């Protein structure tokens, strides 16, 4: 299926630096910060989750080469934001704050997500 030129990636409710919990897959239950968001694929890389073994050739950074463990991307639908107030998972809403700026808020506690 080809992507149309005018189509934009879906609006995501999570961003780089957010604390998320993996809710499905092999890493289910793992919490970590988002290191990178890949917009066009709808995936994110989470610190310490979805670890894969990668075979590497020797190079300047790793003179011996060998098998390196690293994080692989997880689909965004398998991640859920952790509420900054309670520490439980929550959905994300958007509200205007006192300054009139649109901010993300946790649905469970109503707390603003920084």
MODALIN-V155676 format. One record per run of one state. SS is the DSSP state (~ for helix, > for strand, _ for the rest). FROM is the first residue (numbers start at 1). LEN is the number of residues. If there is no record, write none. Layout:
<<SS/FROM/LEN> <SS/FROM/LEN>>
This chain:
<<_/1/18> <>/19/4> <_/23/8> <>/31/8> <~/39/3> <_/42/1> <>/43/4> <_/47/4> <>/51/6> <_/57/9> <>/66/6> <_/72/1> <>/73/3> <~/76/3> <>/79/4> <_/83/6> <>/89/2> <_/91/1> <>/92/5> <_/97/5> <>/102/5> <_/107/5> <>/112/1> <_/113/2>>
